[in-house]
Amino acid sequence: MLFSSYTFLFQFLPATVLAFAAARRHSPRAGILVLAAASLIFYGAWRPIYLLLLIASVAVNFSLALGMEDPLRRRAIGMFGVAFNLLLLCYFKYAGFFLDTISSVSGVPLPYTSLVLPLGISFFTFQQIAYLVDIMRGARVERDIVSYTLFVCFFPHLIAGPLVHHAEMIPQFKQAHTGRSGMLAARGLAIFAAGLFKKVIIADTLAQFASPIFAHVDEGGIVTTSWAWLATLAYTMQIYFDFSGYCDMAIGLALSFGIRLPVNFRSPYQALSIVEFWRCWHITLSRFLRDYLYIPLGGNRFGNRRRYSNLILTMLLGGLWHGAGWNFLIWGGLHGIYLSINHLWGSWRYEEKYRSRRNSRFGLIQTWLSWAVTFFAVATSWVFFRAQTLSGAWKMLTGLFGFGPEGTAYESQGILRLMDLPILVGSSWLLLIGSGMVAVAISVALFSPNVSQIFGYREYRRPADPDCFVQWRPNGAWAVFTALALSVSLLGMWQRLEFLYFQF
């Protein structure tokens, strides 16, 4: 069930809100029960058989955590639990990739039945791994099965994140005032509308200029430089507005029930370095990789050489987390190399000297150059993330730099779809229109404030950003804006495209 579907917006969500409001009048725990039940229904609406997998995962991990209350058995049970979760994830997500790799290397075909990847398995598995590891480190065991189930299955973050931490979620479920604030609900609706607009109007429109071209190179074709850059930049902006839009919708939905999810995006395309990019892009995944992989590997405690190898290994596994394929490994490895180069470059500079130049004329040039290098590195790496095959990624890269081999060049059909209505335009005009849309999307990502700034949203109730030139207020003007954003998005939902991160 997609957030951007009529079934979700006009059936599931109203029914859940009404049931939650009625249950909350009875007791806080009744509200938690309703949310937990609604979340399981939400997941089961996709493929009911995989609801059994989710319930089994929750039950096993909850039972293991209870057994870890015994200090003598805590580490052994915890290690078993981590292994259980990883094996479950590997079976459903990576078994085919590993067997195909072995077959290609050995030349011996290995039988394997392809499985449909359960939605959100990477997210709910990693959250429970983090929970078990925290208990091994001394965290308190949660004894309420309903609160634990809701922590894992809460439908706003269940399918595509953000990756939440038990310590920031379970206490909220037990607060007596959860769900009683009309101001939170109004703010949540406005944030949801902004996220839906990002996804349906911006991301899904940009997909028209990325998907057919990437499909063409994956099928063996080639692209000219202009079409290659249009496809690459269109996807660069599509995945940004698609995933950030999803996270905005998740935050807005959670707020309507009085729950605060962690911020997952803070204008990452404004970053001046790869380090800054990963502090702003998919923040909760970066936090997980840092706390449960990079630091346990040794972090930066054993010299620069070990630090760089830890960074590359962490990002390789982060790439593999996104998908079972060599393209994802290459994408993760590229970002590991980027981060290592970034840290090596930073070690050669003095921070105070850099700050003193930032406002000078030279500092302005340096700022724009830093942004351009960072954006170029991120955009070109997305080629491996988007392409379905290694050969397709390579042909797209050669097209970007004008070194395309012989082959069938991409030819546009000259069809632009708006509100799912086909509009015939010339191929050159379509290239021009696509370039203009990409330029507008880049401008929005670079110069507009993010959700945290506009809506004063802070997961820890810090004050709003006083420097933001646009600030949400509970007044008529913002109500009209919210209604317009929802109305336009509802018209655009006929396109019915999935969220990109649902496949991860």
C-alpha positions in Angstrom: 0.0 0.0 0.0 1.6 3.2 -1.2 1.3 6.5 0.6 0.6 8.0 -2.8 -2.4 5.8 -3.5 -6.1 6.5 -3.2 -6.7 3.4 -1.1 -4.3 4.6 1.5 -5.5 8.2 1.6 -9.2 7.6 1.4 -9.6 4.3 3.2 -6.8 3.1 5.3 -5.7 6.5 6.8 -9.1 7.9 7.7 -10.1 4.6 9.3 -6.9 4.4 11.3 -7.1 8.0 12.5 -10.7 7.6 13.6 -10.0 4.3 15.4 -7.0 5.7 17.1 -8.9 8.8 18.3 -11.6 6.6 19.7 -9.2 4.3 21.4 -7.2 7.1 22.9 -10.2 8.3 24.7 -10.3 5.0 26.5 -6.6 4.8 27.4 -3.1 5.4 25.9 -2.5 1.7 25.6 -5.6 1.2 23.6 -4.2 3.8 21.1 -1.0 1.8 20.9 -2.9 -1.4 20.2 -4.8 0.3 17.4 -1.6 1.6 15.8 0.1 -1.8 16.1 -2.9 -3.6 14.5 -3.2 -1.0 11.7 0.5 -1.3 11.0 0.2 -5.0 10.6 -2.8 -4.6 8.3 -0.9 -2.0 6.3 2.0 -4.5 5.7 -0.3 -7.4 5.0 -2.2 -5.5 2.3 0.8 -6.0 0.1 1.3 -9.8 0.3 -0.4 -11.4 3.3 2.0 -14.3 3.3 4.9 -12.0 4.2 3.0 -10.7 7.2 3.7 -14.0 8.8 7.4 -13.4 8.2 7.2 -9.9 9.8 5.3 -11.3 12.8 7.8 -14.2 13.2 10.7 -11.8 13.1 9.2 -9.6 15.7 8.3 -12.6 18.0 11.7 -14.2 17.7 13.6 -11.0 18.4 11.4 -10.0 21.3 11.8 -13.4 22.9 15.6 -13.3 22.4 15.7 -9.9 24.1 13.8 -11.2 27.1 16.4 -14.1 27.4 19.2 -11.5 27.4 18.0 -10.2 30.8 20.2 -12.9 32.2 23.8 -11.4 32.2 25.4 -14.8 31.9 23.6 -15.5 28.6 23.3 -12.0 27.3 26.2 -12.0 24.8 25.6 -15.6 23.5 21.9 -14.9 22.9 22.6 -11.5 21.4 25.2 -13.0 18.9 22.7 -15.7 18.0 20.0 -13.1 17.4 22.3 -10.9 15.2 23.2 -14.1 13.2 19.5 -15.1 12.9 18.6 -11.7 11.5 21.5 -11.5 9.1 20.7 -15.1 7.8 17.1 -14.2 7.3 18.1 -11.0 5.4 20.7 -12.9 3.3 18.3 -15.7 2.4 15.6 -13.4 1.0 17.8 -10.6 -0.4 21.2 -12.0 -1.3 21.0 -15.8 -1.9 20.3 -15.3 -5.6 23.1 -12.8 -6.0 25.6 -15.1 -4.2 24.6 -18.2 -6.1 24.7 -16.4 -9.4 28.2 -15.1 -8.6 29.4 -18.5 -7.7 27.9 -20.0 -10.9 29.5 -17.3 -13.1 32.9 -17.9 -11.5 32.8 -21.7 -11.4 30.8 -22.3 -14.5 28.6 -24.7 -12.6 24.8 -23.8 -12.7 23.3 -23.8 -9.2 19.6 -24.2 -8.9 17.7 -21.5 -7.1 14.1 -20.5 -6.8 13.7 -16.7 -7.1 11.9 -15.1 -4.2 9.9 -11.9 -4.1 11.8 -9.5 -1.8 9.7 -8.7 1.3 9.0 -5.0 1.5 11.0 -3.2 4.1 13.0 -6.3 5.2 16.3 -4.3 5.3 14.7 -1.7 7.5 12.9 -3.8 10.1 15.9 -6.3 10.2 18.5 -3.5 10.9 16.3 -1.9 13.5 16.1 -5.2 15.4 19.8 -5.9 15.0 20.5 -2.5 16.6 18.1 -3.3 19.4 19.8 -6.6 20.3 23.3 -5.0 20.1 22.2 -2.2 22.4 21.0 -4.7 24.9 24.4 -6.4 24.7 25.9 -3.0 25.5 23.7 -2.7 28.6 20.4 -1.1 27.3 17.1 -1.9 29.0 15.1 -4.8 27.7 11.5 -3.8 26.6 9.0 -6.2 28.2 5.9 -4.8 26.5 5.2 -6.8 23.3 2.8 -4.2 22.0 5.2 -1.3 22.3 8.0 -3.4 20.8 5.8 -4.5 17.9 4.8 -0.9 17.2 8.5 0.2 17.3 9.3 -2.3 14.6 6.1 -2.1 12.5 4.8 1.5 12.9 3.5 2.0 9.3 4.9 5.5 8.6 8.5 4.1 8.7 8.0 0.4 8.2 8.5 0.2 4.4 11.3 2.6 3.6 12.5 4.2 6.9 13.7 6.3 8.5 15.7 3.7 10.5 14.5 4.4 14.0 16.1 3.6 17.4 14.1 1.9 20.1 15.2 4.5 22.7 13.7 7.4 20.6 10.4 5.6 19.8 9.2 3.3 22.6 9.1 6.1 25.3 6.9 8.1 22.9 4.4 5.3 22.6 4.0 5.2 26.4 3.5 9.0 26.9 0.0 9.8 28.1 -0.4 12.9 25.8 0.4 11.1 22.6 -2.0 12.0 19.8 -3.8 14.7 21.7 -2.3 17.8 20.0 -4.3 19.4 17.2 -1.3 21.6 16.4 0.9 18.6 15.8 -1.8 17.1 13.5 -2.1 20.3 11.5 1.7 20.5 11.2 1.8 16.9 10.2 -0.8 17.3 7.5 1.2 20.2 6.0 4.4 18.2 6.0 2.6 15.3 4.5 1.3 17.5 1.7 4.7 18.9 0.9 6.2 15.3 0.8 3.4 14.1 -1.4 3.9 17.0 -3.8 7.6 16.2 -4.0 7.0 12.6 -4.8 4.1 12.8 -7.2 4.7 16.1 -9.0 8.5 16.4 -9.0 10.0 13.0 -8.7 7.5 11.1 -10.9 7.7 13.7 -13.6 11.5 13.6 -13.6 11.3 9.8 -13.9 10.0 10.2 -17.5 13.4 11.6 -18.5 15.5 9.0 -16.6 13.7 5.6 -16.8 13.5 5.1 -20.6 17.1 6.2 -21.2 18.5 3.9 -18.5 16.3 1.1 -19.8 17.8 1.7 -23.3 21.4 1.3 -22.1 20.5 -1.7 -20.0 19.2 -3.4 -23.1 22.5 -2.8 -25.0 21.9 0.6 -26.6 24.0 3.8 -26.3 23.2 7.4 -25.6 24.5 10.7 -26.8 26.1 13.1 -24.3 23.1 15.4 -24.1 20.6 12.5 -23.4 23.1 10.9 -21.0 23.5 14.0 -18.9 19.7 14.6 -18.9 19.1 11.0 -17.7 21.8 11.2 -15.0 20.7 14.5 -13.6 17.0 13.7 -13.9 17.6 10.5 -11.8 19.9 12.5 -9.4 17.0 14.8 -8.7 14.3 12.1 -8.9 15.8 9.9 -6.1 16.3 13.0 -4.0 12.6 14.2 -4.2 11.3 10.6 -4.2 13.0 9.6 -1.0 12.9 12.9 0.8 9.3 13.1 -0.1 8.6 9.7 1.4 10.5 10.7 4.6 8.5 13.9 4.8 5.2 12.0 4.4 6.4 9.5 7.1 7.1 12.4 9.5 3.8 14.0 8.7 1.8 10.8 9.2 3.6 10.1 12.5 2.9 13.6 13.8 -0.8 13.1 13.2 -0.6 10.5 15.9 1.6 12.6 18.1 4.8 10.6 17.3 8.0 12.3 16.2 10.3 10.5 13.8 13.9 11.4 13.3 14.8 13.7 10.5 16.3 11.8 7.5 17.2 14.7 5.2 18.8 18.1 5.6 19.4 19.5 2.1 22.1 17.0 1.2 22.7 18.5 -2.3 23.8 21.7 -0.7 26.8 19.9 0.9 30.3 21.2 0.2 31.9 17.8 0.8 31.1 14.1 0.7 31.4 14.0 4.5 28.8 16.7 4.8 26.6 15.0 2.2 26.5 11.8 4.3 25.6 13.9 7.4 22.5 15.1 5.5 21.5 12.3 3.2 19.6 9.3 4.7 20.8 10.4 8.1 19.5 7.5 10.0 21.3 5.0 7.8 24.5 6.9 8.2 24.0 6.8 12.0 23.4 3.0 11.9 26.5 2.4 9.7 28.6 4.6 12.0 27.4 3.2 15.4 27.1 -0.5 14.5 29.7 -1.0 11.8 32.3 1.7 11.4 33.0 2.3 15.1 33.1 -1.5 16.0 35.5 -2.0 13.1 37.8 0.5 14.9 36.7 3.8 13.4 39.7 6.2 13.3 41.3 4.9 16.4 44.2 3.0 14.8 45.7 5.5 12.3 44.7 6.8 8.9 45.3 3.7 7.0 42.9 1.7 9.1 40.5 4.5 9.1 40.3 4.6 5.3 39.9 0.8 5.0 37.1 0.9 7.6 35.4 3.7 5.7 35.6 1.8 2.4 34.4 -1.5 4.0 31.5 0.3 5.7 30.4 1.9 2.5 30.8 -1.3 0.5 28.4 -3.0 3.0 26.2 0.1 2.9 26.0 -0.3 -0.9 25.2 -4.0 -0.6 22.4 -3.1 2.0 20.7 -1.2 -0.8 20.6 -4.1 -3.2 22.1 -7.4 -4.1 24.2 -6.6 -7.1 27.7 -5.5 -8.3 26.4 -2.1 -9.2 25.4 -1.4 -5.6 28.8 -2.6 -4.4 30.5 -0.3 -6.8 28.3 2.6 -5.7 29.2 2.0 -2.1 32.9 1.5 -2.9 32.9 4.8 -4.8 31.5 6.6 -1.8 34.0 4.9 0.5 36.8 6.2 -1.7 35.2 9.6 -1.8 35.0 9.8 2.0 38.6 8.6 2.3 39.8 11.3 -0.1 37.7 13.9 1.7 39.3 13.0 5.1 42.8 12.9 3.6 42.2 16.3 2.0 40.8 17.7 5.3 43.9 16.5 7.2 46.0 18.8 5.0 44.0 21.9 5.8 43.6 24.0 8.9 39.9 24.6 9.8 40.4 28.1 11.1 42.2 29.1 7.9 39.3 27.7 5.9 36.8 29.6 8.0 38.6 32.9 7.6 38.5 32.5 3.8 34.9 31.4 3.5 33.5 35.0 3.4 36.3 36.4 1.2 36.2 36.5 -2.6 38.5 33.5 -2.8 36.4 31.7 -0.2 33.2 32.2 -2.3 35.0 30.7 -5.3 36.2 27.9 -3.1 32.7 27.3 -1.8 31.2 26.9 -5.3 34.1 24.8 -6.4 33.6 22.5 -3.4 29.9 22.2 -4.1 30.5 21.5 -7.8 33.0 18.7 -7.1 30.8 17.1 -4.5 27.6 17.3 -6.7 29.5 15.9 -9.7 30.9 13.0 -7.6 27.4 12.2 -6.2 25.6 12.5 -9.5 28.0 10.3 -11.5 27.9 7.6 -8.8 24.1 7.5 -9.1 24.7 5.9 -12.5 25.7 2.6 -10.9 22.9 2.9 -8.4 20.2 3.3 -11.1 21.5 1.1 -13.9 20.3 -2.5 -13.8 23.5 -3.9 -15.4 27.2 -3.2 -15.3 27.2 -2.8 -19.0 24.4 -0.3 -18.9 26.2 1.7 -16.2 29.4 1.7 -18.3 27.5 2.8 -21.5 25.9 5.6 -19.6 29.2 6.8 -18.2 30.9 6.7 -21.6 27.9 8.6 -23.0 28.3 11.3 -20.3 31.9 12.0 -21.5 31.4 11.5 -25.2 33.2 8.1 -25.6 30.2 6.0 -26.6 30.9 2.8 -28.6 29.1 1.7 -31.8 25.4 0.8 -31.3 21.8 1.8 -31.4 21.6 5.4 -30.1 18.6 6.4 -27.9 15.8 8.0 -29.8 13.1 9.8 -27.9 9.5 9.0 -28.8 8.6 12.6 -28.1 6.0 11.8 -25.5 5.7 13.8 -22.3 3.1 12.6 -19.7 1.5 15.2 -17.4 -1.1 14.0 -15.0 -0.8 10.6 -16.9 -2.0 12.3 -20.1 0.4 11.9 -23.1 1.5 15.1 -24.9 3.3 14.8 -28.2 6.4 17.0 -28.6 9.4 17.0 -30.8 12.5 15.1 -29.6 14.6 18.3 -29.4 11.8 20.0 -27.5 11.5 17.1 -25.1 15.3 17.4 -24.4 14.9 21.1 -23.8 11.8 20.6 -21.5 13.6 17.9 -19.5 16.7 20.1 -19.1 14.5 22.9 -17.8 12.7 20.7 -15.4 16.0 19.4 -14.1 17.3 22.9 -13.7 14.2 23.9 -11.7 14.6 20.8 -9.5 18.2 21.5 -8.8 17.4 25.2 -7.9 14.7 24.0 -5.5 17.1 21.5 -3.8 19.9 24.1 -3.6 18.1 27.3 -2.6 14.9 26.4 -0.8 14.8 25.6 2.9 14.2 22.1 4.0 11.3 20.7 6.0 13.0 21.1 9.4 13.5 24.8 8.6 10.1 25.6 7.0 7.9 23.7 9.5 10.1 24.1 12.6 10.2 20.4 12.9 12.7 19.1 15.4 12.5 15.5 16.7 13.7 16.8 20.1 11.5 19.9 20.2 14.1 22.5 19.6 13.0 25.9 18.4 12.5 26.7 14.8 15.3 28.1 12.6 15.0 31.9 13.0 16.9 32.5 9.8 14.5 30.7 7.5 12.6 33.1 5.3 9.6 30.8 5.0 8.0 29.5 8.2 4.8 27.4 8.7 2.1 29.0 10.8 -1.3 27.5 11.7 -3.3 30.1 9.7 -5.6 30.3 6.7 -2.8 31.0 4.2 -1.0 27.8 5.1 -4.3 25.9 5.1 -4.9 27.0 1.5 -1.3 26.1 0.5 -1.7 22.6 2.0 -5.1 22.1 0.3 -3.6 23.2 -3.1 -0.6 20.9 -2.7 -2.8 17.9 -1.8 -5.2 18.7 -4.7 -2.5 18.9 -7.3 -0.9 15.8 -6.0 -4.1 13.8 -6.0 -4.5 14.6 -9.7 -1.0 13.5 -10.4 -1.4 10.2 -8.6 -2.9 8.6 -11.7 0.8 7.9 -12.7 1.0 5.3 -9.9 4.7 4.9 -9.7 6.3 3.2 -6.8 8.8 4.7 -4.3 12.3 4.0 -5.4 13.4 2.9 -1.9 10.6 0.2 -1.7 13.0 -2.1 -3.6 15.7 -1.8 -1.0 
